[in-house]
Structure formats: structure tokens, C-alpha cells
Amino acid sequence: MDRIPATPLGRLLTVGEVAERSGLAVSALHFYETKGLISSIRTRGNQRRYGRDVLRRLGIIKVAQRVGIPLSEIQAAFESLPQGRTPTAADWHTLSALWKDDLDARIRQLSLLRDHLSGCIGCGCLSVESCPLRNPGDRLGKEGSGALLLQAGR
């Protein structure tokens, strides 16, 4: 049996311990590792071991996903963090500032959806010509229905 090594930050955690403490499935941890969001070291027996900093990273992933931030954006943000240490409050402030504008835009979009949704459901049309939810930014709708040939300069 492999002895679980210690690091300057303390004893490394097994995949089962990380899963239990984070509330995530082992398969989710493996998935996040393949996406480069977390990392592990391997024992001589090829078992994964995680530093304790992975718990904070997993917390950030869970919060970011809950508000709709895609994994690709989480990964890009994590590239700005130093590896091998627990993300700090200052790190979280930096990451959240990166996502603030995007979240504000999503909030505006969801508010617009909420405000127009009852009218569309009430009329039941979801009209291709006039529905701002089904056909947002329709430039050709004013020119009539049916297929229209796009011409240069339009």
C-alpha cells in the first residue's frame, strides 16, 4: 500500500477524500482534471493524490458554474492563478471581476426575457415577425415573410 505523501501544505488527499469533502463525484474530479481545472500527482501505484488547494478550486468551480460561467472561461481564469497554493480572497476578487460584466449582461438578458415572456405566452404566437424572444434583432422581418435573397450592401 502506498503511503500518502506529505507536502509543505500538509498531507495529500486521496480522490475519495476530495470527493467526500467537496461533495462531487469521483468522475467529476477526473473530468475536471482532464479539462485542466485541477491537477493531481500520481503515487508509484498510479493513484491520484491532491493538494489541499484543490478544495478551494473546486469551490470556485461550483460557484462559477452555478451562475452560468462555462468551464472554458473558468479554465482561462484559473490560468492566472499560481499553481500549488490555495486561491486567496484576492484571487477570488480578481476572478469575480473578470466575470462581472458577463454576468451583468446575462442578468439584463434574463430580465428582458422575464419581462416579455408572459406577453408571448399570453398571445401564444411566438411570432417570427415580431417576437423579440424567438427572433431577436431580425433585420429582414420588416420586408415580409418567406425566403429573401441577401444582396451585397444590405
TIVO-2410 file (N, C-alpha, C; in nm, 3 decimals):
# residues 154
REC num residu      c1      c2      c3 atome chaine
REC   1      M   0.084  -0.119   0.000     N      A
REC   1      M   0.000   0.000   0.000    CA      A
REC   1      M   0.088   0.124   0.000     C      A
REC   2      D   0.054   0.220  -0.085     N      A
REC   2      D   0.131   0.345  -0.092    CA      A
REC   2      D   0.102   0.431   0.030     C      A
REC   3      R   0.207   0.486   0.083     N      A
REC   3      R   0.191   0.583   0.191    CA      A
REC   3      R   0.153   0.716   0.128     C      A
REC   4      I   0.053   0.785   0.184     N      A
REC   4      I   0.012   0.915   0.130    CA      A
REC   4      I   0.117   1.017   0.169     C      A
REC   5      P   0.182   1.077   0.069     N      A
REC   5      P   0.291   1.169   0.099    CA      A
REC   5      P   0.242   1.301   0.159     C      A
REC   6      A   0.334   1.364   0.230     N      A
REC   6      A   0.306   1.497   0.285    CA      A
REC   6      A   0.377   1.600   0.200     C      A
REC   7      T   0.322   1.719   0.196     N      A
REC   7      T   0.383   1.831   0.124    CA      A
REC   7      T   0.402   1.943   0.226     C      A
REC   8      P   0.464   2.053   0.184     N      A
REC   8      P   0.475   2.167   0.278    CA      A
REC   8      P   0.337   2.216   0.324     C      A
REC   9      L   0.233   2.190   0.245     N      A
REC   9      L   0.098   2.232   0.283    CA      A
REC   9      L   0.022   2.126   0.361     C      A
REC  10      G   0.084   2.013   0.386     N      A
REC  10      G   0.020   1.907   0.461    CA      A
REC  10      G   0.006   1.780   0.379     C      A
REC  11      R  -0.062   1.683   0.437     N      A
REC  11      R  -0.081   1.553   0.373    CA      A
REC  11      R  -0.167   1.569   0.247     C      A
REC  12      L  -0.129   1.498   0.144     N      A
REC  12      L  -0.209   1.498   0.021    CA      A
REC  12      L  -0.336   1.418   0.043     C      A
REC  13      L  -0.438   1.451  -0.034     N      A
REC  13      L  -0.569   1.387  -0.021    CA      A
REC  13      L  -0.590   1.285  -0.131     C      A
REC  14      T  -0.657   1.176  -0.097     N      A
REC  14      T  -0.694   1.078  -0.198    CA      A
REC  14      T  -0.813   1.131  -0.276     C      A
REC  15      V  -0.840   1.070  -0.391     N      A
REC  15      V  -0.954   1.112  -0.472    CA      A
REC  15      V  -1.084   1.094  -0.393     C      A
REC  16      G  -1.094   0.989  -0.315     N      A
REC  16      G  -1.213   0.967  -0.233    CA      A
REC  16      G  -1.232   1.074  -0.128     C      A
REC  17      E  -1.121   1.116  -0.065     N      A
REC  17      E  -1.130   1.223   0.036    CA      A
REC  17      E  -1.173   1.354  -0.028     C      A
REC  18      V  -1.119   1.386  -0.145     N      A
REC  18      V  -1.158   1.509  -0.215    CA      A
REC  18      V  -1.305   1.503  -0.254     C      A
REC  19      A  -1.348   1.388  -0.304     N      A
REC  19      A  -1.488   1.372  -0.343    CA      A
REC  19      A  -1.580   1.392  -0.223     C      A
REC  20      E  -1.545   1.331  -0.111     N      A
REC  20      E  -1.628   1.343   0.010    CA      A
REC  20      E  -1.631   1.487   0.061     C      A
REC  21      R  -1.518   1.552   0.066     N      A
REC  21      R  -1.511   1.688   0.121    CA      A
REC  21      R  -1.572   1.792   0.027     C      A
REC  22      S  -1.566   1.768  -0.103     N      A
REC  22      S  -1.618   1.866  -0.199    CA      A
REC  22      S  -1.764   1.841  -0.235     C      A
REC  23      G  -1.812   1.719  -0.208     N      A
REC  23      G  -1.949   1.685  -0.247    CA      A
REC  23      G  -1.962   1.652  -0.395     C      A
REC  24      L  -1.851   1.628  -0.461     N      A
REC  24      L  -1.851   1.595  -0.604    CA      A
REC  24      L  -1.822   1.446  -0.623     C      A
REC  25      A  -1.871   1.393  -0.733     N      A
REC  25      A  -1.842   1.254  -0.767    CA      A
REC  25      A  -1.696   1.241  -0.812     C      A
REC  26      V  -1.640   1.124  -0.790     N      A
REC  26      V  -1.504   1.097  -0.835    CA      A
REC  26      V  -1.493   1.120  -0.986     C      A
REC  27      S  -1.596   1.081  -1.061     N      A
REC  27      S  -1.594   1.102  -1.206    CA      A
REC  27      S  -1.586   1.251  -1.241     C      A
REC  28      A  -1.649   1.337  -1.161     N      A
REC  28      A  -1.641   1.482  -1.184    CA      A
REC  28      A  -1.498   1.531  -1.161     C      A
REC  29      L  -1.433   1.479  -1.058     N      A
REC  29      L  -1.294   1.517  -1.031    CA      A
REC  29      L  -1.204   1.476  -1.148     C      A
REC  30      H  -1.223   1.356  -1.198     N      A
REC  30      H  -1.145   1.310  -1.313    CA      A
REC  30      H  -1.172   1.399  -1.434     C      A
REC  31      F  -1.299   1.435  -1.456     N      A
REC  31      F  -1.336   1.522  -1.568    CA      A
REC  31      F  -1.268   1.658  -1.554     C      A
REC  32      Y  -1.275   1.719  -1.436     N      A
REC  32      Y  -1.212   1.850  -1.416    CA      A
REC  32      Y  -1.061   1.841  -1.436     C      A
REC  33      E  -1.005   1.728  -1.399     N      A
REC  33      E  -0.861   1.712  -1.418    CA      A
REC  33      E  -0.827   1.701  -1.567     C      A
REC  34      T  -0.908   1.629  -1.643     N      A
REC  34      T  -0.880   1.619  -1.787    CA      A
REC  34      T  -0.897   1.754  -1.856     C      A
REC  35      K  -0.982   1.841  -1.801     N      A
REC  35      K  -1.002   1.976  -1.857    CA      A
REC  35      K  -0.896   2.075  -1.808     C      A
REC  36      G  -0.807   2.031  -1.719     N      A
REC  36      G  -0.700   2.118  -1.670    CA      A
REC  36      G  -0.743   2.214  -1.561     C      A
REC  37      L  -0.859   2.192  -1.501     N      A
REC  37      L  -0.908   2.280  -1.395    CA      A
REC  37      L  -0.845   2.248  -1.260     C      A
REC  38      I  -0.811   2.123  -1.238     N      A
REC  38      I  -0.741   2.081  -1.116    CA      A
REC  38      I  -0.630   1.987  -1.159     C      A
REC  39      S  -0.537   1.962  -1.068     N      A
REC  39      S  -0.429   1.870  -1.101    CA      A
REC  39      S  -0.399   1.782  -0.981     C      A
REC  40      S  -0.339   1.670  -1.011     N      A
REC  40      S  -0.300   1.575  -0.907    CA      A
REC  40      S  -0.159   1.527  -0.936     C      A
REC  41      I  -0.105   1.459  -0.839     N      A
REC  41      I   0.020   1.386  -0.862    CA      A
REC  41      I  -0.015   1.239  -0.852     C      A
REC  42      R   0.071   1.155  -0.904     N      A
REC  42      R   0.047   1.012  -0.901    CA      A
REC  42      R   0.147   0.944  -0.809     C      A
REC  43      T   0.096   0.846  -0.734     N      A
REC  43      T   0.182   0.765  -0.650    CA      A
REC  43      T   0.253   0.662  -0.737     C      A
REC  44      R   0.344   0.589  -0.677     N      A
REC  44      R   0.411   0.481  -0.751    CA      A
REC  44      R   0.310   0.378  -0.798     C      A
REC  45      G   0.197   0.366  -0.727     N      A
REC  45      G   0.091   0.274  -0.767    CA      A
REC  45      G  -0.008   0.337  -0.864     C      A
REC  46      N   0.025   0.456  -0.916     N      A
REC  46      N  -0.054   0.530  -1.015    CA      A
REC  46      N  -0.189   0.578  -0.960     C      A
REC  47      Q  -0.196   0.602  -0.830     N      A
REC  47      Q  -0.317   0.657  -0.770    CA      A
REC  47      Q  -0.304   0.808  -0.761     C      A
REC  48      R  -0.416   0.877  -0.781     N      A
REC  48      R  -0.416   1.023  -0.775    CA      A
REC  48      R  -0.407   1.071  -0.631     C      A
REC  49      R  -0.332   1.179  -0.612     N      A
REC  49      R  -0.325   1.248  -0.484    CA      A
REC  49      R  -0.336   1.398  -0.512     C      A
REC  50      Y  -0.413   1.467  -0.428     N      A
REC  50      Y  -0.440   1.609  -0.449    CA      A
REC  50      Y  -0.389   1.691  -0.331     C      A
REC  51      G  -0.338   1.809  -0.363     N      A
REC  51      G  -0.306   1.906  -0.260    CA      A
REC  51      G  -0.435   1.965  -0.206     C      A
REC  52      R  -0.429   2.020  -0.086     N      A
REC  52      R  -0.549   2.076  -0.024    CA      A
REC  52      R  -0.602   2.199  -0.099     C      A
REC  53      D  -0.517   2.262  -0.178     N      A
REC  53      D  -0.561   2.377  -0.257    CA      A
REC  53      D  -0.671   2.341  -0.356     C      A
REC  54      V  -0.680   2.213  -0.392     N      A
REC  54      V  -0.781   2.170  -0.488    CA      A
REC  54      V  -0.923   2.190  -0.433     C      A
REC  55      L  -0.939   2.185  -0.302     N      A
REC  55      L  -1.072   2.204  -0.243    CA      A
REC  55      L  -1.125   2.344  -0.269     C      A
REC  56      R  -1.040   2.445  -0.258     N      A
REC  56      R  -1.082   2.583  -0.285    CA      A
REC  56      R  -1.111   2.599  -0.433     C      A
REC  57      R  -1.028   2.542  -0.518     N      A
REC  57      R  -1.051   2.550  -0.663    CA      A
REC  57      R  -1.185   2.486  -0.699     C      A
REC  58      L  -1.215   2.372  -0.639     N      A
REC  58      L  -1.343   2.307  -0.666    CA      A
REC  58      L  -1.459   2.393  -0.618     C      A
REC  59      G  -1.442   2.461  -0.505     N      A
REC  59      G  -1.545   2.553  -0.458    CA      A
REC  59      G  -1.570   2.665  -0.558     C      A
REC  60      I  -1.463   2.720  -0.613     N      A
REC  60      I  -1.475   2.826  -0.714    CA      A
REC  60      I  -1.546   2.772  -0.838     C      A
REC  61      I  -1.509   2.651  -0.881     N      A
REC  61      I  -1.573   2.590  -0.999    CA      A
REC  61      I  -1.722   2.576  -0.975     C      A
REC  62      K  -1.760   2.525  -0.858     N      A
REC  62      K  -1.902   2.503  -0.830    CA      A
REC  62      K  -1.980   2.634  -0.829     C      A
REC  63      V  -1.925   2.738  -0.767     N      A
REC  63      V  -1.993   2.868  -0.762    CA      A
REC  63      V  -2.003   2.927  -0.902     C      A
REC  64      A  -1.893   2.924  -0.976     N      A
REC  64      A  -1.892   2.981  -1.111    CA      A
REC  64      A  -1.992   2.909  -1.202     C      A
REC  65      Q  -1.996   2.776  -1.194     N      A
REC  65      Q  -2.092   2.702  -1.276    CA      A
REC  65      Q  -2.235   2.734  -1.235     C      A
REC  66      R  -2.258   2.752  -1.107     N      A
REC  66      R  -2.395   2.780  -1.059    CA      A
REC  66      R  -2.448   2.910  -1.117     C      A
REC  67      V  -2.361   3.006  -1.144     N      A
REC  67      V  -2.406   3.132  -1.203    CA      A
REC  67      V  -2.395   3.132  -1.355     C      A
REC  68      G  -2.361   3.016  -1.413     N      A
REC  68      G  -2.365   3.002  -1.558    CA      A
REC  68      G  -2.236   3.027  -1.632     C      A
REC  69      I  -2.125   3.033  -1.563     N      A
REC  69      I  -1.998   3.056  -1.631    CA      A
REC  69      I  -1.950   2.924  -1.690     C      A
REC  70      P  -1.921   2.921  -1.819     N      A
REC  70      P  -1.877   2.797  -1.883    CA      A
REC  70      P  -1.741   2.751  -1.832     C      A
REC  71      L  -1.718   2.621  -1.837     N      A
REC  71      L  -1.591   2.565  -1.791    CA      A
REC  71      L  -1.472   2.624  -1.865     C      A
REC  72      S  -1.488   2.655  -1.993     N      A
REC  72      S  -1.377   2.712  -2.069    CA      A
REC  72      S  -1.335   2.847  -2.011     C      A
REC  73      E  -1.431   2.927  -1.964     N      A
REC  73      E  -1.398   3.056  -1.903    CA      A
REC  73      E  -1.338   3.038  -1.764     C      A
REC  74      I  -1.384   2.937  -1.692     N      A
REC  74      I  -1.326   2.908  -1.560    CA      A
REC  74      I  -1.181   2.865  -1.580     C      A
REC  75      Q  -1.155   2.781  -1.677     N      A
REC  75      Q  -1.020   2.735  -1.705    CA      A
REC  75      Q  -0.929   2.852  -1.742     C      A
REC  76      A  -0.977   2.940  -1.828     N      A
REC  76      A  -0.897   3.056  -1.867    CA      A
REC  76      A  -0.865   3.144  -1.746     C      A
REC  77      A  -0.962   3.161  -1.658     N      A
REC  77      A  -0.939   3.241  -1.538    CA      A
REC  77      A  -0.839   3.174  -1.445     C      A
REC  78      F  -0.846   3.042  -1.433     N      A
REC  78      F  -0.754   2.969  -1.345    CA      A
REC  78      F  -0.610   2.980  -1.394     C      A
REC  79      E  -0.592   3.002  -1.522     N      A
REC  79      E  -0.455   3.016  -1.575    CA      A
REC  79      E  -0.384   3.136  -1.515     C      A
REC  80      S  -0.459   3.232  -1.462     N      A
REC  80      S  -0.399   3.349  -1.399    CA      A
REC  80      S  -0.357   3.322  -1.255     C      A
REC  81      L  -0.400   3.209  -1.199     N      A
REC  81      L  -0.368   3.177  -1.061    CA      A
REC  81      L  -0.240   3.095  -1.051     C      A
REC  82      P  -0.162   3.120  -0.946     N      A
REC  82      P  -0.042   3.036  -0.925    CA      A
REC  82      P  -0.084   2.893  -0.891     C      A
REC  83      Q  -0.011   2.796  -0.944     N      A
REC  83      Q  -0.040   2.656  -0.914    CA      A
REC  83      Q   0.020   2.619  -0.778     C      A
REC  84      G  -0.039   2.521  -0.713     N      A
REC  84      G   0.019   2.465  -0.592    CA      A
REC  84      G  -0.009   2.542  -0.464     C      A
REC  85      R  -0.098   2.639  -0.471     N      A
REC  85      R  -0.137   2.706  -0.347    CA      A
REC  85      R  -0.286   2.733  -0.350     C      A
REC  86      T  -0.341   2.747  -0.232     N      A
REC  86      T  -0.484   2.772  -0.220    CA      A
REC  86      T  -0.516   2.912  -0.271     C      A
REC  87      P  -0.615   2.926  -0.359     N      A
REC  87      P  -0.655   3.060  -0.403    CA      A
REC  87      P  -0.700   3.145  -0.283     C      A
REC  88      T  -0.660   3.268  -0.283     N      A
REC  88      T  -0.689   3.359  -0.172    CA      A
REC  88      T  -0.812   3.443  -0.202     C      A
REC  89      A  -0.853   3.523  -0.103     N      A
REC  89      A  -0.964   3.617  -0.124    CA      A
REC  89      A  -0.929   3.716  -0.236     C      A
REC  90      A  -0.803   3.757  -0.243     N      A
REC  90      A  -0.760   3.848  -0.350    CA      A
REC  90      A  -0.772   3.780  -0.487     C      A
REC  91      D  -0.737   3.651  -0.493     N      A
REC  91      D  -0.752   3.575  -0.618    CA      A
REC  91      D  -0.899   3.571  -0.658     C      A
REC  92      W  -0.987   3.544  -0.561     N      A
REC  92      W  -1.130   3.537  -0.590    CA      A
REC  92      W  -1.180   3.672  -0.640     C      A
REC  93      H  -1.133   3.780  -0.580     N      A
REC  93      H  -1.173   3.914  -0.623    CA      A
REC  93      H  -1.133   3.936  -0.770     C      A
REC  94      T  -1.013   3.894  -0.806     N      A
REC  94      T  -0.966   3.909  -0.944    CA      A
REC  94      T  -1.053   3.828  -1.039     C      A
REC  95      L  -1.082   3.702  -1.002     N      A
REC  95      L  -1.165   3.617  -1.088    CA      A
REC  95      L  -1.306   3.673  -1.102     C      A
REC  96      S  -1.365   3.715  -0.991     N      A
REC  96      S  -1.502   3.764  -0.997    CA      A
REC  96      S  -1.511   3.893  -1.078     C      A
REC  97      A  -1.407   3.976  -1.074     N      A
REC  97      A  -1.406   4.098  -1.155    CA      A
REC  97      A  -1.404   4.063  -1.304     C      A
REC  98      L  -1.334   3.955  -1.341     N      A
REC  98      L  -1.331   3.911  -1.480    CA      A
REC  98      L  -1.471   3.873  -1.530     C      A
REC  99      W  -1.551   3.817  -1.441     N      A
REC  99      W  -1.682   3.764  -1.479    CA      A
REC  99      W  -1.796   3.863  -1.459     C      A
REC 100      K  -1.771   3.975  -1.392     N      A
REC 100      K  -1.878   4.068  -1.356    CA      A
REC 100      K  -1.953   4.121  -1.477     C      A
REC 101      D  -1.883   4.170  -1.578     N      A
REC 101      D  -1.950   4.227  -1.696    CA      A
REC 101      D  -2.035   4.123  -1.767     C      A
REC 102      D  -1.982   4.003  -1.780     N      A
REC 102      D  -2.058   3.896  -1.846    CA      A
REC 102      D  -2.184   3.863  -1.765     C      A
REC 103      L  -2.170   3.857  -1.634     N      A
REC 103      L  -2.287   3.827  -1.550    CA      A
REC 103      L  -2.390   3.940  -1.558     C      A
REC 104      D  -2.343   4.064  -1.560     N      A
REC 104      D  -2.436   4.177  -1.574    CA      A
REC 104      D  -2.514   4.168  -1.705     C      A
REC 105      A  -2.445   4.131  -1.814     N      A
REC 105      A  -2.512   4.117  -1.944    CA      A
REC 105      A  -2.614   4.004  -1.940     C      A
REC 106      R  -2.581   3.895  -1.874     N      A
REC 106      R  -2.675   3.783  -1.861    CA      A
REC 106      R  -2.797   3.823  -1.779     C      A
REC 107      I  -2.774   3.900  -1.675     N      A
REC 107      I  -2.886   3.947  -1.591    CA      A
REC 107      I  -2.980   4.034  -1.674     C      A
REC 108      R  -2.922   4.126  -1.755     N      A
REC 108      R  -3.006   4.211  -1.841    CA      A
REC 108      R  -3.086   4.126  -1.940     C      A
REC 109      Q  -3.020   4.026  -1.999     N      A
REC 109      Q  -3.087   3.940  -2.095    CA      A
REC 109      Q  -3.198   3.859  -2.029     C      A
REC 110      L  -3.172   3.806  -1.911     N      A
REC 110      L  -3.275   3.730  -1.841    CA      A
REC 110      L  -3.391   3.819  -1.796     C      A
REC 111      S  -3.361   3.942  -1.756     N      A
REC 111      S  -3.467   4.036  -1.718    CA      A
REC 111      S  -3.555   4.068  -1.838     C      A
REC 112      L  -3.495   4.088  -1.954     N      A
REC 112      L  -3.572   4.112  -2.076    CA      A
REC 112      L  -3.658   3.992  -2.109     C      A
REC 113      L  -3.602   3.875  -2.098     N      A
REC 113      L  -3.677   3.753  -2.123    CA      A
REC 113      L  -3.795   3.743  -2.027     C      A
REC 114      R  -3.771   3.765  -1.900     N      A
REC 114      R  -3.877   3.760  -1.799    CA      A
REC 114      R  -3.987   3.860  -1.830     C      A
REC 115      D  -3.949   3.982  -1.868     N      A
REC 115      D  -4.047   4.087  -1.891    CA      A
REC 115      D  -4.130   4.065  -2.017     C      A
REC 116      H  -4.076   3.996  -2.117     N      A
REC 116      H  -4.150   3.973  -2.241    CA      A
REC 116      H  -4.214   3.835  -2.249     C      A
REC 117      L  -4.175   3.746  -2.162     N      A
REC 117      L  -4.221   3.609  -2.171    CA      A
REC 117      L  -4.371   3.595  -2.149     C      A
REC 118      S  -4.425   3.665  -2.052     N      A
REC 118      S  -4.568   3.649  -2.024    CA      A
REC 118      S  -4.653   3.699  -2.140     C      A
REC 119      G  -4.610   3.804  -2.209     N      A
REC 119      G  -4.684   3.853  -2.326    CA      A
REC 119      G  -4.684   3.751  -2.438     C      A
REC 120      C  -4.574   3.685  -2.461     N      A
REC 120      C  -4.567   3.585  -2.567    CA      A
REC 120      C  -4.650   3.463  -2.533     C      A
REC 121      I  -4.642   3.420  -2.411     N      A
REC 121      I  -4.721   3.304  -2.373    CA      A
REC 121      I  -4.868   3.340  -2.373     C      A
REC 122      G  -4.899   3.464  -2.332     N      A
REC 122      G  -5.038   3.509  -2.329    CA      A
REC 122      G  -5.100   3.512  -2.467     C      A
REC 123      C  -5.023   3.558  -2.567     N      A
REC 123      C  -5.080   3.562  -2.702    CA      A
REC 123      C  -5.063   3.428  -2.773     C      A
REC 124      G  -4.965   3.351  -2.731     N      A
REC 124      G  -4.945   3.218  -2.788    CA      A
REC 124      G  -4.882   3.216  -2.925     C      A
REC 125      C  -4.837   3.330  -2.974     N      A
REC 125      C  -4.792   3.332  -3.114    CA      A
REC 125      C  -4.645   3.293  -3.130     C      A
REC 126      L  -4.560   3.345  -3.047     N      A
REC 126      L  -4.416   3.335  -3.069    CA      A
REC 126      L  -4.385   3.369  -3.215     C      A
REC 127      S  -4.442   3.479  -3.259     N      A
REC 127      S  -4.437   3.524  -3.397    CA      A
REC 127      S  -4.294   3.542  -3.448     C      A
REC 128      V  -4.268   3.485  -3.565     N      A
REC 128      V  -4.138   3.502  -3.628    CA      A
REC 128      V  -4.117   3.648  -3.665     C      A
REC 129      E  -4.225   3.718  -3.701     N      A
REC 129      E  -4.212   3.857  -3.745    CA      A
REC 129      E  -4.186   3.954  -3.631     C      A
REC 130      S  -4.253   3.934  -3.516     N      A
REC 130      S  -4.246   4.038  -3.415    CA      A
REC 130      S  -4.196   3.994  -3.279     C      A
REC 131      C  -4.176   3.868  -3.257     N      A
REC 131      C  -4.138   3.821  -3.124    CA      A
REC 131      C  -3.991   3.851  -3.095     C      A
REC 132      P  -3.963   3.935  -2.994     N      A
REC 132      P  -3.824   3.966  -2.962    CA      A
REC 132      P  -3.751   3.849  -2.896     C      A
REC 133      L  -3.824   3.748  -2.852     N      A
REC 133      L  -3.761   3.633  -2.790    CA      A
REC 133      L  -3.726   3.526  -2.893     C      A
REC 134      R  -3.816   3.501  -2.984     N      A
REC 134      R  -3.794   3.398  -3.085    CA      A
REC 134      R  -3.705   3.447  -3.197     C      A
REC 135      N  -3.715   3.574  -3.232     N      A
REC 135      N  -3.645   3.627  -3.348    CA      A
REC 135      N  -3.580   3.762  -3.314     C      A
REC 136      P  -3.485   3.762  -3.220     N      A
REC 136      P  -3.426   3.890  -3.180    CA      A
REC 136      P  -3.339   3.950  -3.291     C      A
REC 137      G  -3.343   4.080  -3.304     N      A
REC 137      G  -3.258   4.150  -3.400    CA      A
REC 137      G  -3.287   4.118  -3.544     C      A
REC 138      D  -3.411   4.080  -3.577     N      A
REC 138      D  -3.446   4.043  -3.714    CA      A
REC 138      D  -3.443   4.167  -3.802     C      A
REC 139      R  -3.347   4.171  -3.897     N      A
REC 139      R  -3.335   4.287  -3.986    CA      A
REC 139      R  -3.426   4.275  -4.106     C      A
REC 140      L  -3.456   4.154  -4.151     N      A
REC 140      L  -3.533   4.136  -4.274    CA      A
REC 140      L  -3.682   4.117  -4.249     C      A
REC 141      G  -3.724   4.102  -4.124     N      A
REC 141      G  -3.864   4.077  -4.093    CA      A
REC 141      G  -3.957   4.186  -4.143     C      A
REC 142      K  -3.908   4.308  -4.148     N      A
REC 142      K  -3.990   4.421  -4.193    CA      A
REC 142      K  -4.016   4.416  -4.344     C      A
REC 143      E  -3.937   4.337  -4.415     N      A
REC 143      E  -3.951   4.331  -4.561    CA      A
REC 143      E  -4.045   4.219  -4.605     C      A
REC 144      G  -4.107   4.151  -4.513     N      A
REC 144      G  -4.204   4.047  -4.547    CA      A
REC 144      G  -4.157   3.909  -4.507     C      A
REC 145      S  -4.249   3.815  -4.517     N      A
REC 145      S  -4.217   3.677  -4.478    CA      A
REC 145      S  -4.165   3.601  -4.599     C      A
REC 146      G  -4.109   3.483  -4.572     N      A
REC 146      G  -4.057   3.398  -4.678    CA      A
REC 146      G  -3.909   3.420  -4.699     C      A
REC 147      A  -3.853   3.342  -4.787     N      A
REC 147      A  -3.709   3.349  -4.813    CA      A
REC 147      A  -3.675   3.477  -4.890     C      A
REC 148      L  -3.573   3.545  -4.845     N      A
REC 148      L  -3.527   3.666  -4.912    CA      A
REC 148      L  -3.382   3.648  -4.949     C      A
REC 149      L  -3.344   3.692  -5.066     N      A
REC 149      L  -3.207   3.682  -5.113    CA      A
REC 149      L  -3.129   3.800  -5.053     C      A
REC 150      L  -3.022   3.769  -4.983     N      A
REC 150      L  -2.937   3.874  -4.929    CA      A
REC 150      L  -2.853   3.930  -5.042     C      A
REC 151      Q  -2.857   4.058  -5.059     N      A
REC 151      Q  -2.780   4.125  -5.164    CA      A
REC 151      Q  -2.665   4.198  -5.100     C      A
REC 152      A  -2.559   4.219  -5.177     N      A
REC 152      A  -2.443   4.292  -5.128    CA      A
REC 152      A  -2.485   4.430  -5.081     C      A
REC 153      G  -2.428   4.475  -4.973     N      A
REC 153      G  -2.456   4.607  -4.920    CA      A
REC 153      G  -2.574   4.612  -4.828     C      A
REC 154      R  -2.640   4.505  -4.806     N      A
REC 154      R  -2.757   4.503  -4.718    CA      A
REC 154      R  -2.722   4.491  -4.575     C      A
***
